[in-house]
Structure formats: C-alpha cells, structure tokens
C-alpha cells in the first residue's frame, strides 16, 4: 500500500515522524498537540506533501501518537526533523520503498530498549 501511494505521488522517499513525547517522556495531550501543530506548520512551510496518522504501540503501554507520513523527504532531512522534535527514532523509507526504523541520538533520551516505538 505504501509503495503504491509513493508511486502514485511520484515520491522516491518518505518518512514517518511524530513530535509527541519528546525524549521518550510522556507529555500531556495538550503539550503533544502543540508540538504536532509545530511539526505540521514546518512541513507546510517547506511545502512537503504529508498525511496525518497515528503511531501505535503494539504492547498498549503508550497511547497512539499523532504523526505525519511525509512523502519525498530525504532521510537526512527526516533525521534533522526527528532530532528537532526530540525523537529517539523515526521511520524512513528509501527508494526501495521498505520502511526502516532509524535511531536518532538526542540529548536527554533514556538509553536501552524503547518498546513503544513502532
């Protein structure tokens, strides 16, 4: 399905990014929604094509996080955005159209396993 969407929109790459719970620390929905709004404004200012969605924790320990699937975003730019919003990881999709978890190094993030990441 993702590969078809990317082909239809002529996108060579993509990224799935959230601004919720930076540093893998729970925030209020109000704080998270404010951060999400900043992420969307930034994507709009860069004239990026995106679709809003949710990242879900399969274990149920974390609530769904509002996120954006950004088409045509190169990995380096996606990593920069992930770091800007304090994320421990993002999902990137290369020209092979295979989603991959990309760990990011950010200050203040806990170390060890992060089972809540999709």
N, CA, C and O atoms as a MOPAC input file, in Angstrom:
PM7 MOZYME 1SCF
protein

 N      0.81300 1    -1.18300 1     0.00000 1
 C      0.00000 1     0.00000 1     0.00000 1
 C      0.86900 1     1.26500 1     0.00000 1
 O      0.60500 1     2.19500 1    -0.76300 1
 N      1.91300 1     1.30600 1     0.85800 1
 C      2.80400 1     2.45400 1     0.88900 1
 C      3.52600 1     2.61500 1    -0.44700 1
 O      3.64600 1     3.72400 1    -0.96700 1
 N      4.00100 1     1.50400 1    -0.99200 1
 C      4.70600 1     1.56300 1    -2.27300 1
 C      3.79400 1     2.11900 1    -3.36600 1
 O      4.24300 1     2.89900 1    -4.20600 1
 N      2.52100 1     1.72700 1    -3.36400 1
 C      1.57700 1     2.23400 1    -4.36000 1
 C      1.33500 1     3.72400 1    -4.17800 1
 O      1.28600 1     4.47500 1    -5.15100 1
 N      1.18200 1     4.15200 1    -2.91800 1
 C      0.98700 1     5.57700 1    -2.64200 1
 C      2.19700 1     6.37900 1    -3.11100 1
 O      2.04600 1     7.41900 1    -3.75200 1
 N      3.38700 1     5.89700 1    -2.79300 1
 C      4.60000 1     6.59700 1    -3.20900 1
 C      4.70800 1     6.65200 1    -4.72800 1
 O      5.10800 1     7.67400 1    -5.28500 1
 N      4.35600 1     5.56900 1    -5.39800 1
 C      4.41500 1     5.55200 1    -6.86000 1
 C      3.40400 1     6.53200 1    -7.45000 1
 O      3.71800 1     7.28400 1    -8.37200 1
 N      2.18000 1     6.51300 1    -6.90500 1
 C      1.13500 1     7.43400 1    -7.40100 1
 C      1.54100 1     8.89300 1    -7.23200 1
 O      1.25300 1     9.72600 1    -8.09200 1
 N      2.20800 1     9.20000 1    -6.12800 1
 C      2.60600 1    10.58800 1    -5.83700 1
 C      4.02000 1    10.89800 1    -6.32000 1
 O      4.54800 1    11.98200 1    -6.06900 1
 N      4.62900 1     9.93500 1    -7.01600 1
 C      5.97200 1    10.08600 1    -7.57400 1
 C      6.98700 1    10.48600 1    -6.50400 1
 O      7.82800 1    11.35700 1    -6.72700 1
 N      6.89800 1     9.84300 1    -5.34900 1
 C      7.80400 1    10.10400 1    -4.23700 1
 C      8.85300 1     9.00200 1    -4.15700 1
 O      8.51300 1     7.82500 1    -4.03400 1
 N     10.10500 1     9.37400 1    -4.22400 1
 C     11.19000 1     8.38500 1    -4.15200 1
 C     11.46400 1     7.95100 1    -2.71900 1
 O     11.93600 1     6.83800 1    -2.48700 1
 N     11.17000 1     8.82300 1    -1.75400 1
 C     11.45300 1     8.53700 1    -0.34800 1
 C     10.27900 1     9.00500 1     0.50300 1
 O      9.37800 1     9.69200 1     0.02200 1
 N     10.30600 1     8.62000 1     1.77300 1
 C      9.26700 1     9.06100 1     2.71100 1
 C      9.80500 1     8.91400 1     4.12700 1
 O     10.82900 1     8.27500 1     4.36500 1
 N      9.08200 1     9.52800 1     5.05900 1
 C      9.43400 1     9.40200 1     6.47500 1
 C      8.15300 1     9.47000 1     7.29600 1
 O      7.20100 1    10.15700 1     6.92500 1
 N      8.13900 1     8.75100 1     8.41400 1
 C      7.02400 1     8.76700 1     9.35700 1
 C      7.57100 1     9.37100 1    10.63800 1
 O      8.43100 1     8.78300 1    11.29400 1
 N      7.06300 1    10.55500 1    10.99400 1
 C      7.63600 1    11.33700 1    12.09100 1
 C      6.53500 1    11.76800 1    13.05300 1
 O      5.41900 1    12.08400 1    12.64000 1
 N      6.86200 1    11.77500 1    14.32500 1
 C      5.96900 1    12.31700 1    15.33700 1
 C      6.70700 1    13.39700 1    16.11300 1
 O      7.93700 1    13.42200 1    16.14900 1
 N      5.95000 1    14.27900 1    16.72500 1
 C      6.52200 1    15.27800 1    17.63800 1
 C      6.07600 1    14.98100 1    19.06800 1
 O      6.41900 1    15.71700 1    19.99300 1
 N      5.31900 1    13.91300 1    19.24700 1
 C      4.77800 1    13.55800 1    20.56800 1
 C      5.86200 1    12.98200 1    21.47500 1
 O      6.80800 1    12.34400 1    21.01100 1
 N      5.70900 1    13.21700 1    22.74700 1
 C      6.53400 1    12.62800 1    23.80600 1
 C      8.03200 1    12.69700 1    23.51600 1
 O      8.70700 1    11.66800 1    23.49900 1
 N      8.56200 1    13.91900 1    23.28500 1
 C      9.99800 1    14.04000 1    23.00200 1
 C     10.83300 1    13.47600 1    24.14100 1
 O     10.46700 1    13.55600 1    25.31400 1
 N     11.96900 1    12.90400 1    23.75400 1
 C     12.85400 1    12.29400 1    24.73500 1
 C     12.26800 1    11.03800 1    25.35600 1
 O     12.73400 1    10.58600 1    26.40200 1
 N     11.24300 1    10.46600 1    24.71700 1
 C     10.55000 1     9.27700 1    25.22100 1
 C     10.03000 1     9.50400 1    26.63600 1
 O     10.03400 1     8.59900 1    27.47100 1
 N      9.58400 1    10.72300 1    26.88300 1
 C      8.97100 1    11.06800 1    28.16400 1
 C      7.54000 1    11.51600 1    27.89800 1
 O      7.28900 1    12.36900 1    27.04700 1
 N      6.61600 1    10.93400 1    28.63300 1
 C      5.20000 1    11.24000 1    28.42200 1
 C      4.91600 1    12.71900 1    28.67900 1
 O      5.37400 1    13.29800 1    29.66400 1
 N      4.14800 1    13.31100 1    27.76400 1
 C      3.67900 1    14.68700 1    27.88900 1
 C      2.15800 1    14.66900 1    27.88700 1
 O      1.54600 1    13.65500 1    27.55200 1
 N      1.56100 1    15.76700 1    28.25300 1
 C      0.09800 1    15.85500 1    28.19500 1
 C     -0.33200 1    15.92100 1    26.73600 1
 O      0.45000 1    16.29500 1    25.86200 1
 N     -1.58000 1    15.55600 1    26.48300 1
 C     -2.09700 1    15.66200 1    25.11900 1
 C     -2.01000 1    17.09600 1    24.62200 1
 O     -1.72800 1    17.32100 1    23.44600 1
 N     -2.24600 1    18.06500 1    25.49000 1
 C     -2.17400 1    19.47400 1    25.10800 1
 C     -0.75900 1    19.83900 1    24.64100 1
 O     -0.59100 1    20.47600 1    23.60100 1
 N      0.25100 1    19.43300 1    25.40900 1
 C      1.63900 1    19.69400 1    25.01700 1
 C      1.97200 1    18.97900 1    23.71000 1
 O      2.58400 1    19.55800 1    22.81300 1
 N      1.56300 1    17.71300 1    23.61200 1
 C      1.84800 1    16.93600 1    22.40700 1
 C      1.15700 1    17.52400 1    21.18900 1
 O      1.75400 1    17.59300 1    20.11500 1
 N     -0.09200 1    17.94900 1    21.33800 1
 C     -0.81700 1    18.54300 1    20.20500 1
 C     -0.16900 1    19.85800 1    19.75500 1
 O     -0.13800 1    20.16200 1    18.56200 1
 N      0.34200 1    20.62800 1    20.70900 1
 C      1.03100 1    21.87000 1    20.35400 1
 C      2.27300 1    21.55000 1    19.52200 1
 O      2.51900 1    22.18100 1    18.49400 1
 N      3.05300 1    20.56900 1    19.97400 1
 C      4.24900 1    20.15800 1    19.23400 1
 C      3.88900 1    19.61900 1    17.84600 1
 O      4.57300 1    19.89900 1    16.86200 1
 N      2.80500 1    18.84100 1    17.78600 1
 C      2.36400 1    18.28800 1    16.49600 1
 C      2.00300 1    19.42600 1    15.54300 1
 O      2.33800 1    19.38500 1    14.36000 1
 N      1.31900 1    20.43700 1    16.06700 1
 C      0.97600 1    21.59800 1    15.24600 1
 C      2.21400 1    22.29400 1    14.70200 1
 O      2.22500 1    22.73500 1    13.55300 1
 N      3.25900 1    22.39500 1    15.52100 1
 C      4.52000 1    22.99200 1    15.06100 1
 C      5.14200 1    22.15100 1    13.95200 1
 O      5.66000 1    22.68900 1    12.97300 1
 N      5.08900 1    20.82500 1    14.10700 1
 C      5.61600 1    19.93800 1    13.07000 1
 C      4.86600 1    20.16300 1    11.75400 1
 O      5.48700 1    20.29800 1    10.69900 1
 N      3.53600 1    20.20400 1    11.81600 1
 C      2.74800 1    20.39700 1    10.59000 1
 C      3.01700 1    21.75300 1     9.95900 1
 O      3.10600 1    21.85500 1     8.73600 1
 N      3.14800 1    22.79400 1    10.76900 1
 C      3.46200 1    24.12200 1    10.23200 1
 C      4.80600 1    24.11300 1     9.52200 1
 O      4.96200 1    24.72500 1     8.46500 1
 N      5.76900 1    23.42300 1    10.10000 1
 C      7.08700 1    23.33100 1     9.48500 1
 C      7.00600 1    22.59200 1     8.14600 1
 O      7.61200 1    23.01600 1     7.16200 1
 N      6.26100 1    21.49300 1     8.11300 1
 C      6.10200 1    20.74500 1     6.85500 1
 C      5.41800 1    21.60500 1     5.79900 1
 O      5.80300 1    21.58600 1     4.63000 1
 N      4.40400 1    22.35600 1     6.21400 1
 C      3.70400 1    23.23900 1     5.28100 1
 C      4.63300 1    24.34000 1     4.75800 1
 O      4.60500 1    24.66700 1     3.57200 1
 N      5.45500 1    24.90900 1     5.64700 1
 C      6.36900 1    25.96900 1     5.21900 1
 C      7.40500 1    25.44400 1     4.22900 1
 O      7.90300 1    26.19400 1     3.38800 1
 N      7.72600 1    24.16500 1     4.33000 1
 C      8.67400 1    23.53700 1     3.39700 1
 C      7.95800 1    22.96200 1     2.17000 1
 O      8.58100 1    22.36100 1     1.29500 1
 N      6.65100 1    23.15700 1     2.12800 1
 C      5.80700 1    22.67200 1     1.02800 1
 C      5.95900 1    21.17000 1     0.80900 1
 O      6.04400 1    20.69300 1    -0.32300 1
 N      5.99200 1    20.43300 1     1.93000 1
 C      6.09600 1    18.97700 1     1.88000 1
 C      4.69700 1    18.35800 1     1.79700 1
 O      3.75600 1    18.86100 1     2.41100 1
 N      4.56600 1    17.28600 1     1.05100 1
 C      3.31600 1    16.53900 1     0.99300 1
 C      3.29800 1    15.55900 1     2.15800 1
 O      4.23100 1    14.77600 1     2.33600 1
 N      2.23300 1    15.60600 1     2.94800 1
 C      2.16200 1    14.71700 1     4.10500 1
 C      0.73300 1    14.26000 1     4.35200 1
 O     -0.23000 1    14.87100 1     3.89000 1
 N      0.62900 1    13.17100 1     5.09100 1
 C     -0.65200 1    12.61000 1     5.51500 1
 C     -0.56000 1    12.41000 1     7.02400 1
 O      0.42200 1    11.86400 1     7.52800 1
 N     -1.58000 1    12.85300 1     7.73200 1
 C     -1.58100 1    12.66100 1     9.18100 1
 C     -2.03600 1    11.24400 1     9.51500 1
 O     -2.85300 1    10.65100 1     8.81100 1
 N     -1.49100 1    10.72700 1    10.59300 1
 C     -1.85100 1     9.39300 1    11.05200 1
 C     -1.45900 1     9.23300 1    12.50600 1
 O     -1.21300 1    10.21400 1    13.20800 1
 N     -1.40300 1     8.00000 1    12.94500 1
 C     -1.04300 1     7.68500 1    14.32700 1
 C     -0.02600 1     6.55800 1    14.35100 1
 O     -0.13000 1     5.58800 1    13.60000 1
 N      0.95500 1     6.70200 1    15.22300 1
 C      1.86400 1     5.61000 1    15.52100 1
 C      1.29400 1     4.87900 1    16.72700 1
 O      0.90000 1     5.50800 1    17.70900 1
 N      1.25000 1     3.58400 1    16.65700 1
 C      0.64700 1     2.80400 1    17.74000 1
 C      1.65900 1     1.85500 1    18.36400 1
 O      2.51200 1     1.28100 1    17.68700 1
 N      1.53500 1     1.71300 1    19.67500 1
 C      2.35100 1     0.78300 1    20.44600 1
 C      1.61000 1    -0.54800 1    20.50000 1
 O      0.51500 1    -0.62700 1    21.05700 1
 N      2.18600 1    -1.56600 1    19.93900 1
 C      1.52500 1    -2.86400 1    19.89300 1
 C      1.36600 1    -3.50000 1    21.26800 1
 O      0.53500 1    -4.39000 1    21.44900 1
 N      2.16700 1    -3.04500 1    22.24900 1
 C      2.04900 1    -3.60100 1    23.60400 1
 C      0.97100 1    -2.89200 1    24.42200 1
 O      0.55500 1    -3.39200 1    25.46700 1
 N      0.52300 1    -1.73700 1    23.95400 1
 C     -0.51200 1    -0.99500 1    24.66500 1
 C     -0.01200 1    -0.15900 1    25.82900 1
 O     -0.82300 1     0.37500 1    26.58600 1
 N      1.29100 1    -0.02900 1    25.99600 1
 C      1.84000 1     0.75800 1    27.10200 1
 C      1.79900 1     2.25600 1    26.82700 1
 O      1.79500 1     3.05700 1    27.76200 1
 N      1.76800 1     2.64000 1    25.55900 1
 C      1.74400 1     4.04800 1    25.18000 1
 C      0.49700 1     4.31400 1    24.34300 1
 O      0.09200 1     3.48400 1    23.52900 1
 N     -0.09300 1     5.46200 1    24.55300 1
 C     -1.24700 1     5.86900 1    23.75200 1
 C     -0.79800 1     6.14500 1    22.31600 1
 O      0.36700 1     6.47400 1    22.08900 1
 N     -1.70500 1     6.01500 1    21.34500 1
 C     -1.34700 1     6.36200 1    19.96600 1
 C     -0.81700 1     7.79200 1    19.87900 1
 O     -1.32600 1     8.69700 1    20.54000 1
 N      0.20800 1     7.97900 1    19.05500 1
 C      0.83300 1     9.28500 1    18.89000 1
 C      0.51900 1     9.85100 1    17.51100 1
 O      0.74100 1     9.19600 1    16.49200 1
 N     -0.00300 1    11.08000 1    17.49400 1
 C     -0.24000 1    11.74000 1    16.21100 1
 C      1.08800 1    11.86100 1    15.47600 1
 O      2.11100 1    12.20300 1    16.06900 1
 N      1.05700 1    11.57900 1    14.18900 1
 C      2.27400 1    11.53300 1    13.38700 1
 C      1.97700 1    12.01900 1    11.98500 1
 O      0.82800 1    12.28600 1    11.63400 1
 N      3.03000 1    12.13000 1    11.18600 1
 C      2.87400 1    12.52700 1     9.78700 1
 C      3.72700 1    11.61900 1     8.90500 1
 O      4.90300 1    11.38600 1     9.18500 1
 N      3.11900 1    11.11500 1     7.84600 1
 C      3.84300 1    10.41200 1     6.79400 1
 C      4.17900 1    11.47100 1     5.75700 1
 O      3.28500 1    12.03600 1     5.12700 1
 N      5.46000 1    11.73900 1     5.58000 1
 C      5.91700 1    12.80600 1     4.69700 1
 C      6.50500 1    12.17800 1     3.44200 1
 O      7.49300 1    11.44700 1     3.51400 1
 N      5.90100 1    12.46100 1     2.29500 1
 C      6.38800 1    11.89500 1     1.03900 1
 C      7.45800 1    12.80400 1     0.43800 1
 O      7.35700 1    14.03000 1     0.48000 1
 N      8.47800 1    12.17000 1    -0.11700 1
 C      9.53800 1    12.91200 1    -0.79400 1
 C     10.58000 1    13.50700 1     0.13400 1
 O     11.40800 1    14.30300 1    -0.30900 1
 N     10.56400 1    13.14700 1     1.39800 1
 C     11.53300 1    13.70200 1     2.34100 1
 C     12.76900 1    12.81400 1     2.39600 1
 O     12.67000 1    11.63200 1     2.72700 1
 N     13.93300 1    13.37700 1     2.07300 1
 C     15.17100 1    12.59900 1     2.16300 1
 C     15.47400 1    12.21900 1     3.61400 1
 O     15.04600 1    12.90400 1     4.54300 1
 N     16.21100 1    11.13000 1     3.79900 1
 C     16.49800 1    10.62400 1     5.13700 1
 C     17.20500 1    11.65400 1     6.01500 1
 O     16.87000 1    11.79700 1     7.19100 1
 N     18.17900 1    12.37000 1     5.45800 1
 C     18.92000 1    13.34800 1     6.26900 1
 C     17.99100 1    14.43700 1     6.80300 1
 O     18.10600 1    14.84000 1     7.96000 1
 N     17.09300 1    14.90200 1     5.98000 1
 C     16.13800 1    15.93200 1     6.41100 1
 C     15.16500 1    15.37400 1     7.44900 1
 O     14.81100 1    16.05800 1     8.40900 1
 N     14.74000 1    14.13400 1     7.25000 1
 C     13.83700 1    13.48900 1     8.20900 1
 C     14.52100 1    13.32000 1     9.56600 1
 O     13.89800 1    13.53500 1    10.60500 1
 N     15.79200 1    12.93900 1     9.55900 1
 C     16.53800 1    12.79000 1    10.80500 1
 C     16.67100 1    14.13500 1    11.50700 1
 O     16.53500 1    14.21400 1    12.72800 1
 N     16.93400 1    15.18400 1    10.74900 1
 C     17.04100 1    16.52700 1    11.31900 1
 C     15.73200 1    16.91100 1    12.00100 1
 O     15.74200 1    17.46000 1    13.10300 1
 N     14.60500 1    16.62500 1    11.35100 1
 C     13.30200 1    16.93900 1    11.95500 1
 C     13.05100 1    16.10200 1    13.19700 1
 O     12.56600 1    16.61200 1    14.20700 1
 N     13.37500 1    14.83200 1    13.12600 1
 C     13.19700 1    13.97100 1    14.28300 1
 C     13.98400 1    14.48600 1    15.48200 1
 O     13.47200 1    14.53300 1    16.60100 1
 N     15.23200 1    14.87100 1    15.23600 1
 C     16.06100 1    15.41300 1    16.31700 1
 C     15.49000 1    16.73100 1    16.82300 1
 O     15.45900 1    16.97600 1    18.02900 1
 N     15.04300 1    17.56700 1    15.91600 1
 C     14.47700 1    18.87000 1    16.29700 1
 C     13.30200 1    18.70200 1    17.25900 1
 O     13.11000 1    19.51700 1    18.16100 1
 N     12.52100 1    17.64400 1    17.06200 1
 C     11.37300 1    17.39400 1    17.92200 1
 C     11.66500 1    16.37100 1    19.01400 1
 O     10.74500 1    15.84900 1    19.64400 1
 N     12.95400 1    16.08300 1    19.23700 1
 C     13.37400 1    15.27500 1    20.37300 1
 C     13.02600 1    13.80800 1    20.29400 1
 O     12.82100 1    13.16600 1    21.32400 1
 N     12.95300 1    13.26100 1    19.08900 1
 C     12.55300 1    11.86400 1    18.92900 1
 C     13.74800 1    10.91800 1    18.99700 1
 O     14.82700 1    11.22700 1    18.49000 1
 N     13.54700 1     9.78100 1    19.62100 1
 C     14.58600 1     8.75200 1    19.72700 1
 C     14.74500 1     7.99400 1    18.41400 1
 O     15.81500 1     7.45300 1    18.13300 1
 N     13.68100 1     7.95400 1    17.60900 1
 C     13.72900 1     7.23200 1    16.33700 1
 C     12.61600 1     7.74700 1    15.43500 1
 O     11.63100 1     8.32200 1    15.89900 1
 N     12.79100 1     7.53100 1    14.15000 1
 C     11.76900 1     7.80300 1    13.14900 1
 C     11.74700 1     6.60600 1    12.19900 1
 O     12.61200 1     5.73300 1    12.27200 1
 N     10.77200 1     6.57200 1    11.32400 1
 C     10.73400 1     5.54400 1    10.29100 1
 C     11.06000 1     6.23100 1     8.97000 1
 O     10.44200 1     7.23600 1     8.61800 1
 N     12.02300 1     5.69300 1     8.24700 1
 C     12.39100 1     6.22200 1     6.93900 1
 C     12.10100 1     5.17100 1     5.87600 1
 O     12.14100 1     3.96800 1     6.13600 1
 N     11.81300 1     5.65100 1     4.68800 1
 C     11.53400 1     4.77000 1     3.55700 1
 C     12.41500 1     5.23900 1     2.40400 1
 O     12.27700 1     6.36100 1     1.91800 1
 N     13.31600 1     4.36800 1     1.97800 1
 C     14.22200 1     4.70900 1     0.88600 1
 C     13.62800 1     4.38500 1    -0.46900 1
 O     12.44700 1     4.05900 1    -0.58700 1
 N     14.45400 1     4.48000 1    -1.47500 1
 C     13.99500 1     4.23800 1    -2.84100 1
 C     13.53100 1     2.80300 1    -3.05900 1
 O     12.82000 1     2.51900 1    -4.02300 1
 N     13.93400 1     1.88900 1    -2.16000 1
 C     13.45900 1     0.50900 1    -2.26500 1
 C     12.04300 1     0.36200 1    -1.69000 1
 O     11.42500 1    -0.69800 1    -1.79200 1
 N     11.54200 1     1.45700 1    -1.08000 1
 C     10.18700 1     1.54000 1    -0.51200 1
 C      9.96900 1     0.58400 1     0.66000 1
 O      8.84900 1     0.14100 1     0.91400 1
 N     11.04900 1     0.27600 1     1.36700 1
 C     10.97900 1    -0.56700 1     2.55600 1
 C     11.11000 1     0.32400 1     3.78600 1
 O     12.13000 1     0.99600 1     3.93900 1
 N     10.11200 1     0.35400 1     4.66900 1
 C     10.21800 1     1.15700 1     5.89100 1
 C     11.27300 1     0.58100 1     6.83200 1
 O     11.35800 1    -0.63200 1     7.02300 1
 N     12.08000 1     1.47900 1     7.42100 1
 C     13.11000 1     1.07800 1     8.36700 1
 C     13.11000 1     2.02700 1     9.56000 1
 O     12.95200 1     3.23700 1     9.40000 1
 N     13.28700 1     1.47000 1    10.75100 1
 C     13.41100 1     2.27600 1    11.95000 1
 C     14.80900 1     2.89100 1    11.96500 1
 O     15.80900 1     2.18400 1    11.83700 1
 N     14.86700 1     4.19400 1    12.12000 1
 C     16.15100 1     4.91200 1    12.13700 1
 C     16.32400 1     5.53900 1    13.51000 1
 O     15.62900 1     6.49700 1    13.84900 1
 N     17.25500 1     4.99900 1    14.31000 1
 C     17.52800 1     5.52900 1    15.64400 1
 C     18.24800 1     6.85900 1    15.52300 1
 O     19.11700 1     7.03800 1    14.66900 1
 N     17.87600 1     7.78300 1    16.38300 1
 C     18.49300 1     9.10500 1    16.41100 1
 C     19.15300 1     9.32100 1    17.76100 1
 O     18.66900 1     8.83200 1    18.78300 1
 N     20.23100 1    10.03700 1    17.76300 1
 C     20.87300 1    10.37200 1    19.03200 1
 C     20.39300 1    11.74600 1    19.45000 1
 O     20.58800 1    12.73200 1    18.73800 1
 N     19.75800 1    11.80000 1    20.62300 1
 C     19.26800 1    13.06800 1    21.14400 1
 C     19.67400 1    13.19200 1    22.60300 1
 O     19.79800 1    12.19400 1    23.31300 1
 N     19.87800 1    14.41100 1    23.03300 1
 C     20.23000 1    14.64800 1    24.43500 1
 C     19.04700 1    14.35500 1    25.33100 1
 O     17.90700 1    14.68600 1    25.00300 1
 N     19.32400 1    13.72900 1    26.47200 1
 C     18.29900 1    13.51700 1    27.47900 1
 C     17.40300 1    12.32300 1    27.25200 1
 O     16.52600 1    12.04800 1    28.07000 1
 N     17.60300 1    11.60100 1    26.15100 1
 C     16.76000 1    10.42800 1    25.89800 1
 C     17.25500 1     9.26300 1    26.73600 1
 O     18.46200 1     9.06700 1    26.88100 1
 N     16.32100 1     8.47900 1    27.29700 1
 C     16.75100 1     7.29900 1    28.05000 1
 C     17.44500 1     6.30600 1    27.13000 1
 O     17.15800 1     6.25700 1    25.93400 1
 N     18.35000 1     5.52200 1    27.68000 1
 C     19.02400 1     4.50700 1    26.88800 1
 C     18.32500 1     3.17800 1    27.07600 1
 O     17.49700 1     3.02200 1    27.97300 1
 N     18.65500 1     2.23100 1    26.23800 1
 C     18.05800 1     0.90600 1    26.35200 1
 C     16.90300 1     0.74000 1    25.39300 1
 O     16.67900 1     1.57600 1    24.51700 1
 N     16.15900 1    -0.36600 1    25.56900 1
 C     15.05600 1    -0.68500 1    24.67700 1
 C     13.92200 1     0.32500 1    24.77600 1
 O     13.61900 1     0.84500 1    25.85000 1
 N     13.31400 1     0.58500 1    23.64800 1
 C     12.19200 1     1.50300 1    23.59300 1
 C     11.05000 1     0.77100 1    22.92700 1
 O     10.78900 1     0.96000 1    21.73900 1
 N     10.37300 1    -0.06100 1    23.68600 1
 C      9.35900 1    -0.93700 1    23.11400 1
 C      8.17200 1    -0.19300 1    22.56400 1
 O      7.39300 1    -0.75600 1    21.79500 1
 N      8.01000 1     1.09700 1    22.95000 1
 C      6.85000 1     1.84700 1    22.47400 1
 C      7.01100 1     2.36800 1    21.06400 1
 O      6.04500 1     2.86400 1    20.48500 1
 N      8.21300 1     2.27400 1    20.48600 1
 C      8.40900 1     2.76200 1    19.13200 1
 C      7.85500 1     1.77700 1    18.12900 1
 O      7.95500 1     0.56200 1    18.30100 1
 N      7.26300 1     2.32800 1    17.06400 1
 C      6.69400 1     1.48600 1    16.03200 1
 C      7.75800 1     1.05100 1    15.08900 1
 O      7.47800 1     0.32500 1    14.13500 1

